[in-house]
Amino acid sequence: MTLKVYLSGEIHTDWRDEIEAGVKAAGLDVSFSAPVTDHDASDDCGVAILGGESDKFWHDHKGAKLNAIRTRKGIADADVVVVRFGEKYKQWNAAFDAGMAAALGKSLIVLHGPDHQHALKEVDAAALAVAETPEQVVQMLVYVETGQLPG
């Protein structure tokens, strides 16, 4: 049985690649999905497909709605949702994704550094686990799939 994992949140580092490589190295039966991680494509998809907007609000609105189709599907289909909050930017969309996953009863793992502990305390409280590194997420998935602890 394939475990379906949706990797949400920060798009400026290679944390997704680290998790995918660790899971592959462990030989787990896991499939991954994620939002579009090309920042420009994600920002401009609405106007590229539906036509330009002179007002930035409507430009962003079109893109957000189009991206929501992929995000909602990915979260709805997932067994586990991992939401990463990076150091550089405030990821309001990541907090929204975490809330959506919690509301849908998805198994939620939140990933962030210690500097975000206070700001994300409510998000962390909704999660089944809070990790600080992609390696910890891999270890969690190994444990969930096999019952084996890191050794």
Order of alpha helices (4+ residues) and beta strands (2+ residues): beta-alpha-beta-alpha-alpha-beta-alpha-beta-alpha-beta-alpha
